[in-house]
Amino acid sequence: MSPANEVDPKRVEHNNELLEKALERNRGSRAWRGWKAEQAGDLVDSFANRTSRLQLLEISLEGDLNVIYSIDMPVPCFPVGDRLVVERGATFHLRYDEAWRIGGPPGWLTLGLLDPRAPYHPNMRPSLRGAICLGRLPANVPVGEILLTGYHALQLQNLVLDPTDPEGVLNAEACEFFRNHQEYLPLSRAGLYEVWDGRPLHAELHEAHRDGGTAS
């Protein structure tokens, strides 16, 4: 992990306190409580305490598993003409129902975007807690896998531009926009544990062209 991406000790302490308080209010059957405790612990140890780009805001284990977190990353928002508007920072709401350990969660139900509120993405509807369709998810899928899948999806790293796909497309207009403007794909190639410089990738490419350089 790059030193620039190391987590401040005070943030680590805060994350551990959030987990401890959530575990005190863990409800449900013994198996469900144990599963939620394991998944919440992994979110803290493997994600929140390993990258400064992710900030845990809330953990609740009282019924369903609910986590609210933010990630410093580019987010595609409604374009102005042919220019995509990109905002910095995303706040997610991740929910996991006990039944999904057996039947698998619907791809559009487990992860939502709380902020920004005007996302422009083929796999999202622009609405309060805009659902991010992650496609088909297996039963008992780990919460950390949902987090990573949503991260890659939102910044267009793994986008499949198929407007006829019933499993993924929630905004046909956005799908057509990105088919015609593939210079925006992806917004960033940075992994969650890597340093991101705060600029979408297409802005770097445009700067290279203006300076007479060659985009890689």
Secondary structure as GFF3:
##gff-version 3
##sequence-region A 1 216
A	DSSP	three_ten_helix	3	5	.	.	.	ID=ss1
A	DSSP	alpha_helix	9	24	.	.	.	ID=ss2
A	DSSP	alpha_helix	30	42	.	.	.	ID=ss3
A	DSSP	pi_helix	43	48	.	.	.	ID=ss4
A	DSSP	beta_strand	54	60	.	.	.	ID=ss5
A	DSSP	beta_strand	65	80	.	.	.	ID=ss6
A	DSSP	beta_strand	83	96	.	.	.	ID=ss7
A	DSSP	alpha_helix	100	103	.	.	.	ID=ss8
A	DSSP	beta_strand	111	115	.	.	.	ID=ss9
A	DSSP	beta_strand	130	131	.	.	.	ID=ss10
A	DSSP	alpha_helix	143	154	.	.	.	ID=ss11
A	DSSP	alpha_helix	172	180	.	.	.	ID=ss12
A	DSSP	three_ten_helix	182	184	.	.	.	ID=ss13
A	DSSP	alpha_helix	201	210	.	.	.	ID=ss14
###
